[in-house]
Structure formats: C-alpha cells, structure tokens
Amino acid sequence: RALASFDAAAAIYRELVALVVARVQPLYGRGARVVFSCASSADCAQCARMLEDTGSKHVPCVRAQADVDDLGVRMTEALREAFSDGADVACIAGTDIPNFCAAHAEQCFALLTQGADVDSSRGCAVDVVFGPARDGGFYCVAARRGVDEALRRAFDGVQWSTPNTLECCLAGCAREGLSVNA
C-alpha cells in the first residue's frame, strides 16, 4: 500500500533512525565514534535536526565528501573519513536496518582485528566484513584501515539494490585481493 504523503514516509524514516541510534548507544562507552553520513551535503542541516529530535547528543551529522549518486563511492568516502579521524576499523550500516545494533558492529570489529597480535603476513584476519542480507544485498560493511581505495575499486560498477549486489561486491573484493568474511 502506498504511503499517503511524503510527510508519512519521512515520519517512518525518522522512527527508523531513532531506533538504530538507540540500538548502537552501547558503542559510545566503548570508544567507538558513531556518525550519521548524509547522502547529499544539501541534506546535512535537516539530518542534524532529525538526529537532535531522536534525543541523541552523541551522533554528529557529517556532510558527504562527494555529492554523488553512487552508493559505493559514498560508503568508501565515509570509511576514508573514519580512517582519517584515526579509526583502525570502521563499520557502515544503513539507517533503514531497524535490527542493526552495537553487537553487529562489535562482531565486525572482532573479525577485522582478530589475529592482529599474531605473527601473520596480513596482520588481520580479514580486510572487509559484510553482513549478508536475505535479499542478496548486505546490511553492513566494515573494513580495516588501508583497504578503502581497493574497496572503492571493488565497488566500481556494482548495481546497488539488486538480488546479486553482495555477489558483485564479493567478486570485486576478490579481484582487488581483499580477504572477506560474509
């Protein structure tokens, strides 16, 4: 059934954002930085107001580095920004995933960092982690510092929101020599 108005759709989206923000709250006390990245710099002020309405004082709204329609470029720009801010690992999840929570991000971080203290040529268990979704896509992607450029190339040409989006991303990662957990 179609929504009656743009306002109704916006109200549903605000509820989804509030739910995800609440579910990732445990990350704040563990040294994680949670940010909301807008798809367009024109949306940043409105997104910041929406986040304030959720009651969150901890989630800043950041402007997208590139106002582009390509989701892969926007995701890798967000990762690059996290790494330039000092993160060793970063996880991106959509605000349209109401079940995403701190435990999902923590599991990704563990997969990216396990084995970092052992003598191995990679120094990490994997380079990239995808949370696979039943529709052929993924609900989150996480990566470790140093792979953002290879991941950007892996995302080149991916058709987003299709039944084989994850499959295409995995093929791109393999082409770029990235180790993956999905």
C-alpha positions in Angstrom: 0.0 0.0 0.0 1.4 3.4 -0.9 2.0 6.0 1.7 -0.3 8.9 1.7 2.3 11.6 1.7 6.0 12.5 1.8 5.4 13.5 5.4 4.3 10.0 6.3 7.3 8.5 4.7 9.6 11.0 6.5 7.9 10.1 9.8 8.6 6.4 9.3 12.2 7.2 8.4 12.7 9.3 11.5 11.5 6.4 13.6 13.9 4.0 11.9 16.8 6.4 12.5 15.8 6.8 16.2 15.7 3.1 16.6 19.1 2.5 15.1 20.6 5.3 17.0 19.2 3.8 20.3 20.5 0.3 19.4 24.1 1.5 18.8 24.2 3.5 22.0 26.4 0.9 23.8 29.2 1.6 21.3 29.6 5.1 22.7 31.0 3.9 26.0 33.5 1.6 24.2 35.5 4.2 22.4 33.6 3.9 19.1 32.6 7.0 17.2 29.1 6.8 15.6 28.3 9.3 12.9 25.4 9.9 10.5 26.6 10.5 7.0 24.2 12.2 4.6 23.9 11.2 1.0 24.0 14.9 0.0 25.5 17.9 1.6 22.2 19.7 1.0 20.6 17.3 3.5 23.0 17.8 6.3 21.2 20.5 8.2 17.9 18.6 8.1 19.6 15.4 9.1 21.2 17.1 12.1 17.8 18.3 13.2 16.4 14.9 12.8 19.2 13.4 15.0 18.5 16.1 17.6 14.9 15.0 17.6 15.9 11.5 18.4 17.4 12.8 21.7 20.9 11.8 20.7 23.6 14.1 21.7 26.4 11.8 20.7 25.8 11.3 17.0 27.1 14.1 14.8 25.8 14.5 11.3 28.6 14.8 8.7 28.4 16.1 5.2 29.1 13.6 2.5 32.6 14.3 0.9 31.2 13.7 -2.5 27.7 14.6 -3.6 27.3 11.6 -5.9 24.6 9.1 -6.6 26.9 6.1 -6.4 26.4 4.3 -3.0 29.8 2.6 -3.3 31.6 6.0 -3.6 29.6 7.4 -0.6 30.4 4.3 1.5 34.1 4.4 0.8 34.2 8.2 1.4 32.7 7.5 4.8 35.3 4.9 5.5 38.1 7.1 4.4 36.8 9.9 6.7 36.7 7.5 9.6 40.2 6.4 9.0 41.5 9.9 8.6 39.9 10.6 12.0 42.1 7.9 13.5 39.9 4.8 13.3 41.7 1.5 12.7 38.4 -0.2 11.8 35.0 1.2 10.7 31.6 -0.2 10.1 28.8 1.3 7.9 25.2 0.3 8.3 22.1 1.8 6.8 19.6 3.6 8.9 16.9 1.6 7.2 18.0 -1.6 9.1 16.0 -1.5 12.3 17.6 -4.6 13.8 21.2 -3.4 13.4 22.7 -2.9 16.9 26.0 -2.5 18.7 26.6 -6.3 18.7 26.6 -6.4 14.9 29.3 -3.7 14.7 31.3 -5.3 17.5 31.3 -8.7 15.7 32.6 -6.9 12.6 35.3 -5.2 14.5 36.3 -8.6 16.1 36.5 -10.2 12.7 38.7 -7.4 11.4 41.1 -7.3 14.3 41.4 -11.0 15.4 44.9 -12.2 14.8 46.3 -8.6 14.7 48.6 -9.6 17.5 49.9 -12.8 16.0 52.7 -13.1 13.5 51.0 -13.2 10.1 51.7 -11.6 6.8 48.3 -9.8 6.8 48.3 -8.8 10.4 44.5 -9.1 10.3 42.0 -12.0 9.9 40.1 -10.2 7.1 40.2 -6.9 5.3 36.4 -6.5 4.8 33.3 -7.8 6.5 29.8 -7.9 5.0 26.6 -8.6 6.9 24.7 -10.5 4.2 21.0 -9.9 3.8 18.4 -12.3 2.5 17.6 -10.1 -0.5 21.1 -10.5 -2.0 22.5 -7.3 -0.6 24.1 -6.6 2.8 23.0 -4.7 5.9 26.5 -3.5 6.9 30.1 -3.4 5.6 33.1 -3.0 7.7 36.8 -2.6 6.8 40.2 -2.0 8.3 42.4 0.9 7.7 44.4 0.8 4.5 41.8 -1.0 2.2 39.5 1.9 1.4 40.9 2.6 -2.0 40.8 -1.1 -3.0 37.3 -1.4 -1.7 36.3 1.7 -3.8 37.6 -0.1 -6.9 35.8 -3.3 -5.8 32.6 -1.3 -5.7 33.1 0.1 -9.2 30.2 -0.9 -11.5 28.2 -2.6 -8.8 24.4 -2.3 -9.4 23.0 -1.5 -5.9 19.7 -2.8 -4.5 19.6 -5.9 -6.7 19.5 -9.6 -5.8 23.2 -10.0 -6.7 24.6 -6.9 -5.1 26.6 -8.8 -2.5 27.8 -11.3 -5.0 29.1 -8.5 -7.2 30.8 -6.8 -4.2 32.4 -10.1 -3.2 33.7 -10.6 -6.8 35.1 -7.1 -6.8 36.8 -7.7 -3.5 38.4 -10.9 -4.8 39.5 -9.0 -7.9 41.2 -6.5 -5.7 42.9 -9.2 -3.5 40.8 -8.3 -0.4 40.1 -11.0 2.2 36.4 -11.1 3.1 34.1 -12.5 5.7 30.4 -12.5 4.6 
